[in-house]
Amino acid sequence: MDHTDTFIVAEVIQQLPDFSVDLITEPGTPEGNLAEKLKDSGLEPYKPMFTSFQVNVDQVVTGEEVEGTFNLIYDSEFKGIEPELKPGMKIVAAIKKGVGEEQKGSYSFTRYGTYYVVDGDYVLSAFQGQSEEMKAFSRDTNGYKLNHLLAEIKELKEN
């Protein structure tokens, strides 16, 4: 909850092509120092790649009001770890507004705070959690009805 702008219920429309981002490499910044070292070594600057899915929002559960269709993204280095979404899937996801020009209008998401909606209105967590608090939340919501999960998210947000 501390690392998200919004929780949404959405339907996946399609997977989009991966895209890369140019890091701002101002002198004196960690990115600038890395770019300088890579340049001195004859290597290309690091350009992170992102995996992207187009989704349509069905409902905002908590947080900033978003609507319509937009892209959900995650760092492509985490393919196989982060959720692989397919067209037609319904999900509940914690999302954060993208940063930088390439991510404008997109929102990032991860397995943390992502649930798959299955069999109409039951939810399955994409990740069970590492901390006891996260594991307890997953135990209390995983396999339950969607409305139960949404009520738990709203209660967490209020506390």
Biotite code that builds the C-alpha atoms (Angstrom):
import biotite.structure as struc

atoms = struc.array([
    struc.Atom([0.000, 0.000, 0.000], chain_id="A", res_id=1, res_name="MET", atom_name="CA", element="C"),
    struc.Atom([2.902, 2.334, 0.718], chain_id="A", res_id=2, res_name="ASP", atom_name="CA", element="C"),
    struc.Atom([4.405, 1.877, -2.753], chain_id="A", res_id=3, res_name="HIS", atom_name="CA", element="C"),
    struc.Atom([1.344, 2.257, -4.946], chain_id="A", res_id=4, res_name="THR", atom_name="CA", element="C"),
    struc.Atom([-0.861, 5.053, -6.253], chain_id="A", res_id=5, res_name="ASP", atom_name="CA", element="C"),
    struc.Atom([-3.962, 3.025, -7.017], chain_id="A", res_id=6, res_name="THR", atom_name="CA", element="C"),
    struc.Atom([-5.583, -0.405, -6.830], chain_id="A", res_id=7, res_name="PHE", atom_name="CA", element="C"),
    struc.Atom([-7.649, -1.331, -9.885], chain_id="A", res_id=8, res_name="ILE", atom_name="CA", element="C"),
    struc.Atom([-9.739, -4.148, -11.289], chain_id="A", res_id=9, res_name="VAL", atom_name="CA", element="C"),
    struc.Atom([-8.984, -4.409, -15.002], chain_id="A", res_id=10, res_name="ALA", atom_name="CA", element="C"),
    struc.Atom([-9.239, -6.627, -18.048], chain_id="A", res_id=11, res_name="GLU", atom_name="CA", element="C"),
    struc.Atom([-6.156, -7.377, -20.140], chain_id="A", res_id=12, res_name="VAL", atom_name="CA", element="C"),
    struc.Atom([-6.661, -6.402, -23.774], chain_id="A", res_id=13, res_name="ILE", atom_name="CA", element="C"),
    struc.Atom([-3.300, -7.356, -25.278], chain_id="A", res_id=14, res_name="GLN", atom_name="CA", element="C"),
    struc.Atom([0.427, -7.671, -24.732], chain_id="A", res_id=15, res_name="GLN", atom_name="CA", element="C"),
    struc.Atom([2.367, -4.917, -26.449], chain_id="A", res_id=16, res_name="LEU", atom_name="CA", element="C"),
    struc.Atom([5.932, -4.971, -27.789], chain_id="A", res_id=17, res_name="PRO", atom_name="CA", element="C"),
    struc.Atom([8.690, -4.483, -25.219], chain_id="A", res_id=18, res_name="ASP", atom_name="CA", element="C"),
    struc.Atom([10.239, -1.014, -25.188], chain_id="A", res_id=19, res_name="PHE", atom_name="CA", element="C"),
    struc.Atom([13.465, 0.501, -23.885], chain_id="A", res_id=20, res_name="SER", atom_name="CA", element="C"),
    struc.Atom([14.127, 3.661, -21.906], chain_id="A", res_id=21, res_name="VAL", atom_name="CA", element="C"),
    struc.Atom([17.084, 6.016, -22.091], chain_id="A", res_id=22, res_name="ASP", atom_name="CA", element="C"),
    struc.Atom([18.325, 6.792, -18.597], chain_id="A", res_id=23, res_name="LEU", atom_name="CA", element="C"),
    struc.Atom([19.048, 10.402, -17.743], chain_id="A", res_id=24, res_name="ILE", atom_name="CA", element="C"),
    struc.Atom([22.814, 10.480, -17.420], chain_id="A", res_id=25, res_name="THR", atom_name="CA", element="C"),
    struc.Atom([23.605, 13.832, -15.864], chain_id="A", res_id=26, res_name="GLU", atom_name="CA", element="C"),
    struc.Atom([27.183, 14.171, -14.576], chain_id="A", res_id=27, res_name="PRO", atom_name="CA", element="C"),
    struc.Atom([27.550, 13.343, -10.891], chain_id="A", res_id=28, res_name="GLY", atom_name="CA", element="C"),
    struc.Atom([24.475, 11.104, -10.745], chain_id="A", res_id=29, res_name="THR", atom_name="CA", element="C"),
    struc.Atom([24.798, 7.317, -10.310], chain_id="A", res_id=30, res_name="PRO", atom_name="CA", element="C"),
    struc.Atom([23.377, 6.862, -13.830], chain_id="A", res_id=31, res_name="GLU", atom_name="CA", element="C"),
    struc.Atom([25.826, 9.453, -15.197], chain_id="A", res_id=32, res_name="GLY", atom_name="CA", element="C"),
    struc.Atom([28.777, 7.771, -13.489], chain_id="A", res_id=33, res_name="ASN", atom_name="CA", element="C"),
    struc.Atom([27.730, 4.370, -14.850], chain_id="A", res_id=34, res_name="LEU", atom_name="CA", element="C"),
    struc.Atom([27.287, 5.777, -18.371], chain_id="A", res_id=35, res_name="ALA", atom_name="CA", element="C"),
    struc.Atom([30.764, 7.341, -18.202], chain_id="A", res_id=36, res_name="GLU", atom_name="CA", element="C"),
    struc.Atom([32.353, 4.047, -17.076], chain_id="A", res_id=37, res_name="LYS", atom_name="CA", element="C"),
    struc.Atom([30.572, 2.131, -19.827], chain_id="A", res_id=38, res_name="LEU", atom_name="CA", element="C"),
    struc.Atom([31.625, 4.710, -22.427], chain_id="A", res_id=39, res_name="LYS", atom_name="CA", element="C"),
    struc.Atom([35.255, 4.546, -21.238], chain_id="A", res_id=40, res_name="ASP", atom_name="CA", element="C"),
    struc.Atom([35.092, 0.747, -21.578], chain_id="A", res_id=41, res_name="SER", atom_name="CA", element="C"),
    struc.Atom([33.690, 0.993, -25.099], chain_id="A", res_id=42, res_name="GLY", atom_name="CA", element="C"),
    struc.Atom([30.296, -0.357, -24.072], chain_id="A", res_id=43, res_name="LEU", atom_name="CA", element="C"),
    struc.Atom([26.831, 0.959, -24.830], chain_id="A", res_id=44, res_name="GLU", atom_name="CA", element="C"),
    struc.Atom([24.887, 2.719, -22.059], chain_id="A", res_id=45, res_name="PRO", atom_name="CA", element="C"),
    struc.Atom([22.430, 0.581, -20.118], chain_id="A", res_id=46, res_name="TYR", atom_name="CA", element="C"),
    struc.Atom([18.905, 0.877, -21.550], chain_id="A", res_id=47, res_name="LYS", atom_name="CA", element="C"),
    struc.Atom([16.332, -0.930, -19.428], chain_id="A", res_id=48, res_name="PRO", atom_name="CA", element="C"),
    struc.Atom([13.636, -2.835, -21.314], chain_id="A", res_id=49, res_name="MET", atom_name="CA", element="C"),
    struc.Atom([10.009, -2.956, -20.207], chain_id="A", res_id=50, res_name="PHE", atom_name="CA", element="C"),
    struc.Atom([7.263, -5.482, -20.820], chain_id="A", res_id=51, res_name="THR", atom_name="CA", element="C"),
    struc.Atom([3.896, -3.859, -21.489], chain_id="A", res_id=52, res_name="SER", atom_name="CA", element="C"),
    struc.Atom([0.247, -4.915, -21.423], chain_id="A", res_id=53, res_name="PHE", atom_name="CA", element="C"),
    struc.Atom([-2.740, -2.853, -22.511], chain_id="A", res_id=54, res_name="GLN", atom_name="CA", element="C"),
    struc.Atom([-5.594, -3.036, -19.995], chain_id="A", res_id=55, res_name="VAL", atom_name="CA", element="C"),
    struc.Atom([-9.032, -1.531, -19.596], chain_id="A", res_id=56, res_name="ASN", atom_name="CA", element="C"),
    struc.Atom([-10.043, -0.404, -16.097], chain_id="A", res_id=57, res_name="VAL", atom_name="CA", element="C"),
    struc.Atom([-13.286, -1.867, -14.778], chain_id="A", res_id=58, res_name="ASP", atom_name="CA", element="C"),
    struc.Atom([-13.056, -0.317, -11.313], chain_id="A", res_id=59, res_name="GLN", atom_name="CA", element="C"),
    struc.Atom([-10.789, 1.828, -9.147], chain_id="A", res_id=60, res_name="VAL", atom_name="CA", element="C"),
    struc.Atom([-10.663, 0.221, -5.701], chain_id="A", res_id=61, res_name="VAL", atom_name="CA", element="C"),
    struc.Atom([-8.594, 2.871, -3.913], chain_id="A", res_id=62, res_name="THR", atom_name="CA", element="C"),
    struc.Atom([-6.323, 5.748, -4.822], chain_id="A", res_id=63, res_name="GLY", atom_name="CA", element="C"),
    struc.Atom([-5.972, 8.047, -7.794], chain_id="A", res_id=64, res_name="GLU", atom_name="CA", element="C"),
    struc.Atom([-8.847, 7.999, -10.261], chain_id="A", res_id=65, res_name="GLU", atom_name="CA", element="C"),
    struc.Atom([-7.864, 6.284, -13.515], chain_id="A", res_id=66, res_name="VAL", atom_name="CA", element="C"),
    struc.Atom([-10.182, 5.160, -16.251], chain_id="A", res_id=67, res_name="GLU", atom_name="CA", element="C"),
    struc.Atom([-10.266, 3.758, -19.725], chain_id="A", res_id=68, res_name="GLY", atom_name="CA", element="C"),
    struc.Atom([-7.409, 1.982, -21.422], chain_id="A", res_id=69, res_name="THR", atom_name="CA", element="C"),
    struc.Atom([-3.716, 2.330, -20.582], chain_id="A", res_id=70, res_name="PHE", atom_name="CA", element="C"),
    struc.Atom([-0.522, 0.269, -20.362], chain_id="A", res_id=71, res_name="ASN", atom_name="CA", element="C"),
    struc.Atom([0.744, -1.702, -17.379], chain_id="A", res_id=72, res_name="LEU", atom_name="CA", element="C"),
    struc.Atom([4.521, -2.198, -17.435], chain_id="A", res_id=73, res_name="ILE", atom_name="CA", element="C"),
    struc.Atom([7.314, -3.972, -15.577], chain_id="A", res_id=74, res_name="TYR", atom_name="CA", element="C"),
    struc.Atom([11.079, -4.300, -16.024], chain_id="A", res_id=75, res_name="ASP", atom_name="CA", element="C"),
    struc.Atom([11.662, -7.035, -18.643], chain_id="A", res_id=76, res_name="SER", atom_name="CA", element="C"),
    struc.Atom([14.542, -8.451, -16.604], chain_id="A", res_id=77, res_name="GLU", atom_name="CA", element="C"),
    struc.Atom([11.821, -9.921, -14.393], chain_id="A", res_id=78, res_name="PHE", atom_name="CA", element="C"),
    struc.Atom([10.050, -11.878, -17.162], chain_id="A", res_id=79, res_name="LYS", atom_name="CA", element="C"),
    struc.Atom([9.126, -15.259, -15.787], chain_id="A", res_id=80, res_name="GLY", atom_name="CA", element="C"),
    struc.Atom([8.889, -13.802, -12.282], chain_id="A", res_id=81, res_name="ILE", atom_name="CA", element="C"),
    struc.Atom([6.316, -11.063, -12.855], chain_id="A", res_id=82, res_name="GLU", atom_name="CA", element="C"),
    struc.Atom([2.808, -11.994, -14.008], chain_id="A", res_id=83, res_name="PRO", atom_name="CA", element="C"),
    struc.Atom([2.452, -12.987, -17.655], chain_id="A", res_id=84, res_name="GLU", atom_name="CA", element="C"),
    struc.Atom([-0.915, -11.585, -18.575], chain_id="A", res_id=85, res_name="LEU", atom_name="CA", element="C"),
    struc.Atom([-3.080, -12.871, -21.422], chain_id="A", res_id=86, res_name="LYS", atom_name="CA", element="C"),
    struc.Atom([-5.900, -11.145, -23.327], chain_id="A", res_id=87, res_name="PRO", atom_name="CA", element="C"),
    struc.Atom([-9.241, -11.554, -21.589], chain_id="A", res_id=88, res_name="GLY", atom_name="CA", element="C"),
    struc.Atom([-7.743, -12.049, -18.113], chain_id="A", res_id=89, res_name="MET", atom_name="CA", element="C"),
    struc.Atom([-9.243, -10.052, -15.285], chain_id="A", res_id=90, res_name="LYS", atom_name="CA", element="C"),
    struc.Atom([-6.844, -8.846, -12.615], chain_id="A", res_id=91, res_name="ILE", atom_name="CA", element="C"),
    struc.Atom([-6.688, -6.767, -9.484], chain_id="A", res_id=92, res_name="VAL", atom_name="CA", element="C"),
    struc.Atom([-3.433, -4.830, -9.427], chain_id="A", res_id=93, res_name="ALA", atom_name="CA", element="C"),
    struc.Atom([-1.567, -2.281, -7.350], chain_id="A", res_id=94, res_name="ALA", atom_name="CA", element="C"),
    struc.Atom([-0.278, 0.269, -9.859], chain_id="A", res_id=95, res_name="ILE", atom_name="CA", element="C"),
    struc.Atom([2.080, 3.247, -9.769], chain_id="A", res_id=96, res_name="LYS", atom_name="CA", element="C"),
    struc.Atom([2.243, 6.062, -12.308], chain_id="A", res_id=97, res_name="LYS", atom_name="CA", element="C"),
    struc.Atom([5.124, 5.665, -14.774], chain_id="A", res_id=98, res_name="GLY", atom_name="CA", element="C"),
    struc.Atom([8.086, 8.031, -14.721], chain_id="A", res_id=99, res_name="VAL", atom_name="CA", element="C"),
    struc.Atom([9.885, 9.691, -17.604], chain_id="A", res_id=100, res_name="GLY", atom_name="CA", element="C"),
    struc.Atom([8.755, 10.483, -21.122], chain_id="A", res_id=101, res_name="GLU", atom_name="CA", element="C"),
    struc.Atom([8.740, 6.867, -22.363], chain_id="A", res_id=102, res_name="GLU", atom_name="CA", element="C"),
    struc.Atom([6.456, 5.780, -19.503], chain_id="A", res_id=103, res_name="GLN", atom_name="CA", element="C"),
    struc.Atom([4.052, 8.722, -19.704], chain_id="A", res_id=104, res_name="LYS", atom_name="CA", element="C"),
    struc.Atom([0.467, 7.452, -19.503], chain_id="A", res_id=105, res_name="GLY", atom_name="CA", element="C"),
    struc.Atom([1.621, 4.019, -18.302], chain_id="A", res_id=106, res_name="SER", atom_name="CA", element="C"),
    struc.Atom([1.553, 2.467, -14.842], chain_id="A", res_id=107, res_name="TYR", atom_name="CA", element="C"),
    struc.Atom([4.013, 0.010, -13.350], chain_id="A", res_id=108, res_name="SER", atom_name="CA", element="C"),
    struc.Atom([2.939, -3.119, -11.518], chain_id="A", res_id=109, res_name="PHE", atom_name="CA", element="C"),
    struc.Atom([4.555, -6.204, -10.013], chain_id="A", res_id=110, res_name="THR", atom_name="CA", element="C"),
    struc.Atom([3.532, -9.554, -8.615], chain_id="A", res_id=111, res_name="ARG", atom_name="CA", element="C"),
    struc.Atom([3.212, -7.827, -5.235], chain_id="A", res_id=112, res_name="TYR", atom_name="CA", element="C"),
    struc.Atom([-0.408, -6.719, -5.050], chain_id="A", res_id=113, res_name="GLY", atom_name="CA", element="C"),
    struc.Atom([-1.555, -8.513, -8.202], chain_id="A", res_id=114, res_name="THR", atom_name="CA", element="C"),
    struc.Atom([-4.415, -11.012, -8.130], chain_id="A", res_id=115, res_name="TYR", atom_name="CA", element="C"),
    struc.Atom([-5.948, -13.027, -10.959], chain_id="A", res_id=116, res_name="TYR", atom_name="CA", element="C"),
    struc.Atom([-9.755, -13.093, -11.061], chain_id="A", res_id=117, res_name="VAL", atom_name="CA", element="C"),
    struc.Atom([-10.800, -16.669, -11.895], chain_id="A", res_id=118, res_name="VAL", atom_name="CA", element="C"),
    struc.Atom([-14.072, -18.573, -12.243], chain_id="A", res_id=119, res_name="ASP", atom_name="CA", element="C"),
    struc.Atom([-16.035, -15.345, -12.461], chain_id="A", res_id=120, res_name="GLY", atom_name="CA", element="C"),
    struc.Atom([-15.356, -13.750, -9.109], chain_id="A", res_id=121, res_name="ASP", atom_name="CA", element="C"),
    struc.Atom([-12.701, -15.642, -7.110], chain_id="A", res_id=122, res_name="TYR", atom_name="CA", element="C"),
    struc.Atom([-9.160, -14.321, -6.720], chain_id="A", res_id=123, res_name="VAL", atom_name="CA", element="C"),
    struc.Atom([-5.745, -15.986, -6.710], chain_id="A", res_id=124, res_name="LEU", atom_name="CA", element="C"),
    struc.Atom([-2.666, -14.088, -5.599], chain_id="A", res_id=125, res_name="SER", atom_name="CA", element="C"),
    struc.Atom([0.201, -13.793, -8.089], chain_id="A", res_id=126, res_name="ALA", atom_name="CA", element="C"),
    struc.Atom([2.592, -13.872, -5.097], chain_id="A", res_id=127, res_name="PHE", atom_name="CA", element="C"),
    struc.Atom([2.098, -15.206, -1.590], chain_id="A", res_id=128, res_name="GLN", atom_name="CA", element="C"),
    struc.Atom([4.424, -12.690, 0.098], chain_id="A", res_id=129, res_name="GLY", atom_name="CA", element="C"),
    struc.Atom([7.760, -12.682, 1.887], chain_id="A", res_id=130, res_name="GLN", atom_name="CA", element="C"),
    struc.Atom([6.946, -10.991, 5.177], chain_id="A", res_id=131, res_name="SER", atom_name="CA", element="C"),
    struc.Atom([4.559, -12.477, 7.707], chain_id="A", res_id=132, res_name="GLU", atom_name="CA", element="C"),
    struc.Atom([2.225, -9.525, 7.142], chain_id="A", res_id=133, res_name="GLU", atom_name="CA", element="C"),
    struc.Atom([2.103, -10.177, 3.381], chain_id="A", res_id=134, res_name="MET", atom_name="CA", element="C"),
    struc.Atom([1.666, -13.935, 3.891], chain_id="A", res_id=135, res_name="LYS", atom_name="CA", element="C"),
    struc.Atom([-1.187, -13.338, 6.339], chain_id="A", res_id=136, res_name="ALA", atom_name="CA", element="C"),
    struc.Atom([-2.922, -10.989, 3.878], chain_id="A", res_id=137, res_name="PHE", atom_name="CA", element="C"),
    struc.Atom([-2.591, -13.596, 1.113], chain_id="A", res_id=138, res_name="SER", atom_name="CA", element="C"),
    struc.Atom([-3.997, -16.318, 3.403], chain_id="A", res_id=139, res_name="ARG", atom_name="CA", element="C"),
    struc.Atom([-6.951, -14.075, 4.241], chain_id="A", res_id=140, res_name="ASP", atom_name="CA", element="C"),
    struc.Atom([-7.745, -13.196, 0.609], chain_id="A", res_id=141, res_name="THR", atom_name="CA", element="C"),
    struc.Atom([-6.396, -15.917, -1.702], chain_id="A", res_id=142, res_name="ASN", atom_name="CA", element="C"),
    struc.Atom([-9.162, -18.147, -3.050], chain_id="A", res_id=143, res_name="GLY", atom_name="CA", element="C"),
    struc.Atom([-11.920, -15.911, -1.713], chain_id="A", res_id=144, res_name="TYR", atom_name="CA", element="C"),
    struc.Atom([-14.429, -13.892, -3.698], chain_id="A", res_id=145, res_name="LYS", atom_name="CA", element="C"),
    struc.Atom([-13.405, -10.664, -5.404], chain_id="A", res_id=146, res_name="LEU", atom_name="CA", element="C"),
    struc.Atom([-15.649, -8.528, -3.169], chain_id="A", res_id=147, res_name="ASN", atom_name="CA", element="C"),
    struc.Atom([-13.861, -9.883, -0.085], chain_id="A", res_id=148, res_name="HIS", atom_name="CA", element="C"),
    struc.Atom([-10.450, -8.882, -1.504], chain_id="A", res_id=149, res_name="LEU", atom_name="CA", element="C"),
    struc.Atom([-11.706, -5.415, -2.447], chain_id="A", res_id=150, res_name="LEU", atom_name="CA", element="C"),
    struc.Atom([-13.102, -4.891, 1.073], chain_id="A", res_id=151, res_name="ALA", atom_name="CA", element="C"),
    struc.Atom([-9.749, -5.983, 2.592], chain_id="A", res_id=152, res_name="GLU", atom_name="CA", element="C"),
    struc.Atom([-7.836, -3.563, 0.342], chain_id="A", res_id=153, res_name="ILE", atom_name="CA", element="C"),
    struc.Atom([-10.158, -0.678, 1.292], chain_id="A", res_id=154, res_name="LYS", atom_name="CA", element="C"),
    struc.Atom([-9.784, -1.528, 4.983], chain_id="A", res_id=155, res_name="GLU", atom_name="CA", element="C"),
    struc.Atom([-5.982, -1.555, 4.683], chain_id="A", res_id=156, res_name="LEU", atom_name="CA", element="C"),
    struc.Atom([-6.035, 1.804, 2.914], chain_id="A", res_id=157, res_name="LYS", atom_name="CA", element="C"),
    struc.Atom([-8.140, 3.339, 5.701], chain_id="A", res_id=158, res_name="GLU", atom_name="CA", element="C"),
    struc.Atom([-5.730, 2.156, 8.420], chain_id="A", res_id=159, res_name="ASN", atom_name="CA", element="C"),
])
